[in-house]
Amino acid sequence: MPNNQPAMPIVPIELGGKWIAWTLDGSRIVAHGDTLAECEAVAKQICDADLRFEKAPRADVRFIGAAR
């Protein structure tokens, strides 16, 4: 069965715990910062496109779980 989901890019380990600005399609990291405001300010200087923001988990944090 083919997987129709696009591959999610891997966040570099040095960006763990930081805010990241992604392109809307999630294919490229545009900017990053320690706070959301810092990330937004840097992203605004670099790119005029619509972006999505998320906070990356720290590099030493692991997610474990299962779906019901």
Chimera marker file (.cmm) of the C-alpha trace (Angstrom):
<marker_set name="trace">
<marker id="1" x="0.000" y="0.000" z="0.000" r="1" g="1" b="0" radius="0.5"/>
<marker id="2" x="1.611" y="3.310" z="-1.055" r="1" g="1" b="0" radius="0.5"/>
<marker id="3" x="2.089" y="6.056" z="1.486" r="1" g="1" b="0" radius="0.5"/>
<marker id="4" x="0.462" y="9.264" z="0.168" r="1" g="1" b="0" radius="0.5"/>
<marker id="5" x="1.665" y="11.371" z="3.086" r="1" g="1" b="0" radius="0.5"/>
<marker id="6" x="4.471" y="13.831" z="2.297" r="1" g="1" b="0" radius="0.5"/>
<marker id="7" x="7.636" y="13.219" z="4.281" r="1" g="1" b="0" radius="0.5"/>
<marker id="8" x="8.023" y="15.556" z="7.253" r="1" g="1" b="0" radius="0.5"/>
<marker id="9" x="11.400" y="17.274" z="7.308" r="1" g="1" b="0" radius="0.5"/>
<marker id="10" x="13.602" y="16.503" z="10.274" r="1" g="1" b="0" radius="0.5"/>
<marker id="11" x="14.249" y="19.390" z="12.653" r="1" g="1" b="0" radius="0.5"/>
<marker id="12" x="17.997" y="19.825" z="13.225" r="1" g="1" b="0" radius="0.5"/>
<marker id="13" x="19.034" y="18.917" z="16.775" r="1" g="1" b="0" radius="0.5"/>
<marker id="14" x="20.431" y="22.408" z="17.414" r="1" g="1" b="0" radius="0.5"/>
<marker id="15" x="16.890" y="23.831" z="17.034" r="1" g="1" b="0" radius="0.5"/>
<marker id="16" x="15.503" y="21.658" z="19.848" r="1" g="1" b="0" radius="0.5"/>
<marker id="17" x="13.458" y="23.754" z="22.287" r="1" g="1" b="0" radius="0.5"/>
<marker id="18" x="13.256" y="26.731" z="19.912" r="1" g="1" b="0" radius="0.5"/>
<marker id="19" x="10.373" y="28.304" z="17.983" r="1" g="1" b="0" radius="0.5"/>
<marker id="20" x="10.465" y="27.517" z="14.273" r="1" g="1" b="0" radius="0.5"/>
<marker id="21" x="8.807" y="29.293" z="11.337" r="1" g="1" b="0" radius="0.5"/>
<marker id="22" x="7.884" y="26.862" z="8.537" r="1" g="1" b="0" radius="0.5"/>
<marker id="23" x="6.567" y="27.445" z="5.049" r="1" g="1" b="0" radius="0.5"/>
<marker id="24" x="2.853" y="26.567" z="4.920" r="1" g="1" b="0" radius="0.5"/>
<marker id="25" x="3.570" y="23.284" z="3.131" r="1" g="1" b="0" radius="0.5"/>
<marker id="26" x="6.079" y="22.354" z="5.867" r="1" g="1" b="0" radius="0.5"/>
<marker id="27" x="8.898" y="21.803" z="3.408" r="1" g="1" b="0" radius="0.5"/>
<marker id="28" x="11.335" y="24.443" z="4.663" r="1" g="1" b="0" radius="0.5"/>
<marker id="29" x="12.374" y="26.156" z="7.894" r="1" g="1" b="0" radius="0.5"/>
<marker id="30" x="12.446" y="29.920" z="7.303" r="1" g="1" b="0" radius="0.5"/>
<marker id="31" x="13.508" y="31.209" z="10.728" r="1" g="1" b="0" radius="0.5"/>
<marker id="32" x="13.931" y="30.214" z="14.370" r="1" g="1" b="0" radius="0.5"/>
<marker id="33" x="14.222" y="31.918" z="17.746" r="1" g="1" b="0" radius="0.5"/>
<marker id="34" x="14.127" y="31.400" z="21.492" r="1" g="1" b="0" radius="0.5"/>
<marker id="35" x="10.704" y="33.072" z="21.768" r="1" g="1" b="0" radius="0.5"/>
<marker id="36" x="7.732" y="33.242" z="19.421" r="1" g="1" b="0" radius="0.5"/>
<marker id="37" x="8.113" y="37.033" z="19.126" r="1" g="1" b="0" radius="0.5"/>
<marker id="38" x="11.791" y="36.683" z="18.184" r="1" g="1" b="0" radius="0.5"/>
<marker id="39" x="10.989" y="34.009" z="15.611" r="1" g="1" b="0" radius="0.5"/>
<marker id="40" x="8.193" y="36.110" z="14.093" r="1" g="1" b="0" radius="0.5"/>
<marker id="41" x="10.445" y="39.179" z="13.855" r="1" g="1" b="0" radius="0.5"/>
<marker id="42" x="13.224" y="37.285" z="12.083" r="1" g="1" b="0" radius="0.5"/>
<marker id="43" x="10.760" y="35.537" z="9.757" r="1" g="1" b="0" radius="0.5"/>
<marker id="44" x="9.143" y="38.870" z="8.837" r="1" g="1" b="0" radius="0.5"/>
<marker id="45" x="12.553" y="40.249" z="7.768" r="1" g="1" b="0" radius="0.5"/>
<marker id="46" x="13.322" y="37.182" z="5.638" r="1" g="1" b="0" radius="0.5"/>
<marker id="47" x="10.007" y="36.209" z="4.079" r="1" g="1" b="0" radius="0.5"/>
<marker id="48" x="6.710" y="37.864" z="3.078" r="1" g="1" b="0" radius="0.5"/>
<marker id="49" x="4.845" y="34.579" z="2.630" r="1" g="1" b="0" radius="0.5"/>
<marker id="50" x="2.353" y="33.122" z="5.106" r="1" g="1" b="0" radius="0.5"/>
<marker id="51" x="4.124" y="30.900" z="7.605" r="1" g="1" b="0" radius="0.5"/>
<marker id="52" x="3.231" y="28.513" z="10.387" r="1" g="1" b="0" radius="0.5"/>
<marker id="53" x="4.987" y="28.531" z="13.745" r="1" g="1" b="0" radius="0.5"/>
<marker id="54" x="5.640" y="25.723" z="16.185" r="1" g="1" b="0" radius="0.5"/>
<marker id="55" x="7.894" y="25.026" z="19.119" r="1" g="1" b="0" radius="0.5"/>
<marker id="56" x="10.237" y="22.099" z="18.612" r="1" g="1" b="0" radius="0.5"/>
<marker id="57" x="10.633" y="19.707" z="21.532" r="1" g="1" b="0" radius="0.5"/>
<marker id="58" x="13.981" y="19.784" z="23.311" r="1" g="1" b="0" radius="0.5"/>
<marker id="59" x="16.511" y="17.329" z="21.936" r="1" g="1" b="0" radius="0.5"/>
<marker id="60" x="16.472" y="15.309" z="25.173" r="1" g="1" b="0" radius="0.5"/>
<marker id="61" x="12.667" y="14.770" z="25.113" r="1" g="1" b="0" radius="0.5"/>
<marker id="62" x="11.134" y="11.662" z="23.544" r="1" g="1" b="0" radius="0.5"/>
<marker id="63" x="7.485" y="11.021" z="22.718" r="1" g="1" b="0" radius="0.5"/>
<marker id="64" x="6.082" y="7.581" z="23.379" r="1" g="1" b="0" radius="0.5"/>
<marker id="65" x="2.475" y="6.634" z="22.938" r="1" g="1" b="0" radius="0.5"/>
<marker id="66" x="-0.138" y="4.742" z="21.010" r="1" g="1" b="0" radius="0.5"/>
<marker id="67" x="-3.350" y="5.599" z="19.232" r="1" g="1" b="0" radius="0.5"/>
<marker id="68" x="-6.620" y="4.023" z="20.243" r="1" g="1" b="0" radius="0.5"/>
<link id1="1" id2="2" r="1" g="1" b="0" radius="0.2"/>
<link id1="2" id2="3" r="1" g="1" b="0" radius="0.2"/>
<link id1="3" id2="4" r="1" g="1" b="0" radius="0.2"/>
<link id1="4" id2="5" r="1" g="1" b="0" radius="0.2"/>
<link id1="5" id2="6" r="1" g="1" b="0" radius="0.2"/>
<link id1="6" id2="7" r="1" g="1" b="0" radius="0.2"/>
<link id1="7" id2="8" r="1" g="1" b="0" radius="0.2"/>
<link id1="8" id2="9" r="1" g="1" b="0" radius="0.2"/>
<link id1="9" id2="10" r="1" g="1" b="0" radius="0.2"/>
<link id1="10" id2="11" r="1" g="1" b="0" radius="0.2"/>
<link id1="11" id2="12" r="1" g="1" b="0" radius="0.2"/>
<link id1="12" id2="13" r="1" g="1" b="0" radius="0.2"/>
<link id1="13" id2="14" r="1" g="1" b="0" radius="0.2"/>
<link id1="14" id2="15" r="1" g="1" b="0" radius="0.2"/>
<link id1="15" id2="16" r="1" g="1" b="0" radius="0.2"/>
<link id1="16" id2="17" r="1" g="1" b="0" radius="0.2"/>
<link id1="17" id2="18" r="1" g="1" b="0" radius="0.2"/>
<link id1="18" id2="19" r="1" g="1" b="0" radius="0.2"/>
<link id1="19" id2="20" r="1" g="1" b="0" radius="0.2"/>
<link id1="20" id2="21" r="1" g="1" b="0" radius="0.2"/>
<link id1="21" id2="22" r="1" g="1" b="0" radius="0.2"/>
<link id1="22" id2="23" r="1" g="1" b="0" radius="0.2"/>
<link id1="23" id2="24" r="1" g="1" b="0" radius="0.2"/>
<link id1="24" id2="25" r="1" g="1" b="0" radius="0.2"/>
<link id1="25" id2="26" r="1" g="1" b="0" radius="0.2"/>
<link id1="26" id2="27" r="1" g="1" b="0" radius="0.2"/>
<link id1="27" id2="28" r="1" g="1" b="0" radius="0.2"/>
<link id1="28" id2="29" r="1" g="1" b="0" radius="0.2"/>
<link id1="29" id2="30" r="1" g="1" b="0" radius="0.2"/>
<link id1="30" id2="31" r="1" g="1" b="0" radius="0.2"/>
<link id1="31" id2="32" r="1" g="1" b="0" radius="0.2"/>
<link id1="32" id2="33" r="1" g="1" b="0" radius="0.2"/>
<link id1="33" id2="34" r="1" g="1" b="0" radius="0.2"/>
<link id1="34" id2="35" r="1" g="1" b="0" radius="0.2"/>
<link id1="35" id2="36" r="1" g="1" b="0" radius="0.2"/>
<link id1="36" id2="37" r="1" g="1" b="0" radius="0.2"/>
<link id1="37" id2="38" r="1" g="1" b="0" radius="0.2"/>
<link id1="38" id2="39" r="1" g="1" b="0" radius="0.2"/>
<link id1="39" id2="40" r="1" g="1" b="0" radius="0.2"/>
<link id1="40" id2="41" r="1" g="1" b="0" radius="0.2"/>
<link id1="41" id2="42" r="1" g="1" b="0" radius="0.2"/>
<link id1="42" id2="43" r="1" g="1" b="0" radius="0.2"/>
<link id1="43" id2="44" r="1" g="1" b="0" radius="0.2"/>
<link id1="44" id2="45" r="1" g="1" b="0" radius="0.2"/>
<link id1="45" id2="46" r="1" g="1" b="0" radius="0.2"/>
<link id1="46" id2="47" r="1" g="1" b="0" radius="0.2"/>
<link id1="47" id2="48" r="1" g="1" b="0" radius="0.2"/>
<link id1="48" id2="49" r="1" g="1" b="0" radius="0.2"/>
<link id1="49" id2="50" r="1" g="1" b="0" radius="0.2"/>
<link id1="50" id2="51" r="1" g="1" b="0" radius="0.2"/>
<link id1="51" id2="52" r="1" g="1" b="0" radius="0.2"/>
<link id1="52" id2="53" r="1" g="1" b="0" radius="0.2"/>
<link id1="53" id2="54" r="1" g="1" b="0" radius="0.2"/>
<link id1="54" id2="55" r="1" g="1" b="0" radius="0.2"/>
<link id1="55" id2="56" r="1" g="1" b="0" radius="0.2"/>
<link id1="56" id2="57" r="1" g="1" b="0" radius="0.2"/>
<link id1="57" id2="58" r="1" g="1" b="0" radius="0.2"/>
<link id1="58" id2="59" r="1" g="1" b="0" radius="0.2"/>
<link id1="59" id2="60" r="1" g="1" b="0" radius="0.2"/>
<link id1="60" id2="61" r="1" g="1" b="0" radius="0.2"/>
<link id1="61" id2="62" r="1" g="1" b="0" radius="0.2"/>
<link id1="62" id2="63" r="1" g="1" b="0" radius="0.2"/>
<link id1="63" id2="64" r="1" g="1" b="0" radius="0.2"/>
<link id1="64" id2="65" r="1" g="1" b="0" radius="0.2"/>
<link id1="65" id2="66" r="1" g="1" b="0" radius="0.2"/>
<link id1="66" id2="67" r="1" g="1" b="0" radius="0.2"/>
<link id1="67" id2="68" r="1" g="1" b="0" radius="0.2"/>
</marker_set>
